[in-house]
C-alpha cells in the first residue's frame, strides 16, 4: 500500500506484507482506506505536537519553520512506509483528523506580525509549503532528489516567506545546529 498507493493495494498485499491474517486485519480496520487514515492521522498528530513544541521553544520564526520543514522531510529516511502513505494521501491533511488550530499558520503569522516574513497571507503560505513538500518527499523516496534537497526546500520556503537568501541560509544553519543538539539529547 505504501509504494503502490491505497487504490492499487489489496488487503491480501497488506496482510502479507504485515505478516498477519485477513481476519486479524479486519479486527482492527474496516478497509484499507481506514488503515491509511489511521497511519496518516498518527503521523499528523505526532507532527503537530512536534511543531507545537518547536514553535514554543524557538524564538525566531524562520528557524522554527526551517526545523519543521526538515523534520517533515526526514520522515523519508525515518519511516519510508509512513512517508509513502503521506505522499499517496497528498495534501488531504484535514481529512485525517488535524485540528482547526494550525501550528504552521500560527508560526507564519507570528513571523509576519514580527516583520520577519513578508508573506501576504499565512494560511496561503502554509498551504503552498505543504503542497510543495509532498512532491519533494516523493522525490526523496524515489531516490531522484538532489543530495541537498532538504536545504534547497528550506531555503525556498523561507525565501517564499520573504527572507533574503543570506537570511534563509543563516536560519537553515541555526536549524541544523538545533536539530543536532536535540538529537544528541535524545540519544
C-alpha positions in Angstrom: 0.0 0.0 0.0 2.8 2.4 0.8 4.5 2.1 -2.6 1.5 1.4 -4.8 -1.0 3.6 -3.1 -4.2 2.8 -1.3 -6.2 2.2 -4.6 -3.7 -0.2 -6.1 -3.0 -2.2 -3.0 -5.2 -5.2 -2.0 -6.0 -6.4 1.5 -4.1 -9.5 0.7 -1.0 -7.4 -0.3 -1.2 -5.6 3.0 -1.7 -8.6 5.3 1.1 -10.5 3.5 3.5 -7.5 4.0 2.5 -7.2 7.6 2.6 -10.9 8.3 -0.9 -11.0 9.7 -4.1 -12.8 8.7 -7.0 -11.2 7.0 -9.3 -11.8 9.9 -6.8 -10.0 12.2 -6.7 -7.1 9.8 -10.5 -6.8 9.8 -10.5 -7.0 13.6 -8.7 -3.6 13.6 -9.7 -1.9 10.3 -12.9 -1.9 8.2 -10.9 -1.3 5.0 -7.5 -0.4 3.5 -8.7 3.2 3.5 -9.3 3.0 7.2 -5.7 1.7 7.7 -4.3 4.6 5.5 -6.3 7.1 7.5 -5.0 5.6 10.8 -1.4 5.8 9.6 -1.8 9.4 8.4 -3.7 10.5 11.5 -1.0 9.2 13.7 1.7 11.0 11.7 -0.2 14.3 11.6 -1.0 14.2 15.3 2.7 13.5 16.2 3.9 16.1 13.7 1.5 18.7 15.0 2.7 18.1 18.6 6.4 18.3 17.4 5.6 21.6 15.6 3.9 23.0 18.7 6.9 22.2 20.9 9.4 23.7 18.4 7.2 26.8 17.9 7.0 27.3 21.7 10.8 26.8 22.3 12.4 28.6 19.3 12.1 32.4 19.2 12.9 33.0 15.6 10.0 32.0 13.3 12.4 31.4 10.4 14.5 28.9 12.4 11.3 27.3 13.7 9.9 26.9 10.1 13.3 25.5 8.9 13.4 23.0 11.8 9.9 21.8 11.0 10.4 21.6 7.2 13.5 19.4 7.8 11.7 17.3 10.4 8.8 16.6 8.0 11.2 15.7 5.1 13.2 13.4 7.4 10.2 11.1 7.6 11.5 9.7 4.2 14.5 8.2 6.0 13.0 7.7 9.5 9.9 5.8 8.2 9.6 5.3 4.4 6.4 3.3 4.8 4.7 6.2 6.5 6.2 8.7 4.0 4.8 6.7 1.1 1.3 6.7 2.7 1.6 10.5 3.2 2.7 11.0 -0.4 -0.3 9.0 -1.6 -2.6 10.7 0.8 -1.4 14.0 -0.7 -2.4 17.3 0.9 -5.6 15.8 2.4 -4.3 16.6 5.9 -7.6 17.9 7.1 -9.3 14.6 6.3 -7.0 12.9 8.8 -8.1 14.5 12.0 -6.0 17.6 12.2 -7.4 20.3 14.4 -8.5 23.7 13.4 -5.5 25.2 15.2 -2.8 25.0 12.6 0.7 25.5 14.2 2.3 26.2 10.8 -0.2 29.0 10.0 0.2 30.4 13.5 4.0 30.5 13.3 4.0 32.1 9.8 1.5 34.7 11.1 3.9 35.3 14.1 6.7 35.9 11.6 4.5 38.3 9.6 3.4 40.2 12.7 7.1 40.5 13.8 8.2 41.8 10.4 10.4 38.7 9.9 8.2 37.4 7.0 6.6 39.3 4.2 4.0 36.8 3.1 0.6 38.2 2.2 -1.4 35.5 3.9 -0.2 33.0 6.5 -2.7 30.3 5.5 -1.9 30.5 1.8 1.9 30.3 2.6 1.3 27.2 4.8 -0.8 25.6 2.0 2.0 26.3 -0.5 4.6 24.9 1.8 2.7 21.7 2.4 1.8 21.4 -1.3 5.4 21.6 -2.3 6.5 19.3 0.5 4.7 16.2 -0.7 6.4 16.1 -4.2 9.7 16.7 -2.5 9.1 13.8 -0.1 8.2 11.6 -3.1 11.3 12.6 -4.9 13.4 11.7 -1.9 11.6 8.3 -1.6 12.3 7.6 -5.3 15.9 8.4 -4.9 15.7 11.1 -7.5 16.1 14.1 -5.2 19.2 16.3 -5.1 21.6 15.4 -2.3 20.9 18.8 -0.9 17.1 18.7 -1.2 16.3 19.4 2.5 18.5 22.5 2.4 17.1 23.6 -1.0 13.5 23.1 0.2 14.0 25.0 3.4 15.7 27.9 1.6 12.9 28.1 -1.0 10.2 28.1 1.7 12.0 30.8 3.7 12.6 32.9 0.6 8.9 32.5 -0.3 8.1 33.9 3.1 10.2 37.0 2.2 13.7 36.2 3.7 16.8 37.1 1.7 18.9 34.1 0.6 21.5 35.1 3.2 19.0 35.3 6.0 17.4 32.0 4.8 20.8 30.3 4.8 21.5 31.6 8.4 18.2 30.3 9.6 18.9 26.9 8.0 22.3 26.7 9.7 20.7 27.5 13.1 18.0 24.9 12.5 20.7 22.3 11.7 22.5 23.2 14.9 19.2 22.9 16.9 18.4 19.5 15.4 21.9 18.2 16.1 21.7 19.4 19.7 18.2 17.9 20.3 19.3 14.7 18.5 22.2 14.4 20.9 19.9 14.9 23.9 17.6 12.2 22.7 20.4 9.6 22.4 
